[in-house]
Amino acid sequence: MSQLTALRIHPVKSFRALTLDSCLVEPWGLAGDRRWMLIDAQSEALTQRQDPRLALFEARIEDDGTLLVGHPDADAPLRVPTPVPGPDALGPVSVFGHGFSAPVADTPEIADWFRKLLDRELRLVHLDVPARRPRPATTSLADQYPLLLTTSSSLDALNELIARDHPDLAASAGPVPMERFRPNLVVDEPTPWAETGWRRIRIGEVEFEVVQQCGRCVMTTVDQESGVFTGQQPLRTLRKRRRFEQEATFGMHLVPLAPSGALRLGDPVTVLDAGPLPQPA
């Protein structure tokens, strides 16, 4: 039986992943996942699409709710208390053109800390109540849906496709690591691409609806260790070999189904409902 082999959250959207041994599942995703994000002067979300250096930032949430942010070039970590909810704390926020209001941690100290590292004016937003963000499925500050699942065998198959199409590049660059896809859950399903046919699954004690394949973008070309764009892979091969409805895809979006619970590394993965495997365009 397949099992859960990696469990990750991103306390701040587009920052480095934080690996966990266990985590609570909430209706809008894993506890602590993507509840904070940076916004620019136009109140639009800043992600690695616009600035790959965000991959160098680390963040975690302390027991009292304080956000602790670190960076290799920072003199000291940044500590940000959770904004107190209230009309005065709310500000306009946009994620890819979809607007809503959320508490903004807007202080000179925060702005100065990020300005020194990224040379731009930025503010931090905290999504205290996920229902503030209107989406088809209630979610955190993730792009579309509460969770993203990938499988190790599909990554192996993708790297084989890259090596077949571009042997010289694959030999020099090495295999694409899973971190490029920024999943919450990694499963050791033995059959490549099997997850594209899943409709409902159970991991440990939690059931999920498998909503759709995840369309991939230029963020998959960012080296998560150095914070730089690396070229066209794996996006080029995904566009050629794994394109569905005009999108390059890798991984599956999940929505938790009641009752929720906790996930732990090693939890078994059971497919409760499946359909025919979609064929690439």
Secondary structure, DSSP 4 states (H G I P E B T S, - for coil): --BEEEEEE-SBTTS--EE-SEEEEETTEETTSS-EEEE-TTSBBP-TTT-GGGGG-EEEE-TTS-EEEE-TT-SS-EEEPPPPPSGGGEEEEEETTEEEEEEEE--HHHHHHHHHHHSS--EEEE-SSGGGS--SS--SSSSSSSEEEEEHHHHHHHHHHHHHH-HHHHHHH-PPPGGGG--SEEE--SSTTGGGGEEEEEETTEEEEEEEEEE--GGGGEETTTTEE--STTHHHHHHHSEETTEEEEEEEEEEESS--EEETT-BEEEEEE-PPPPP-
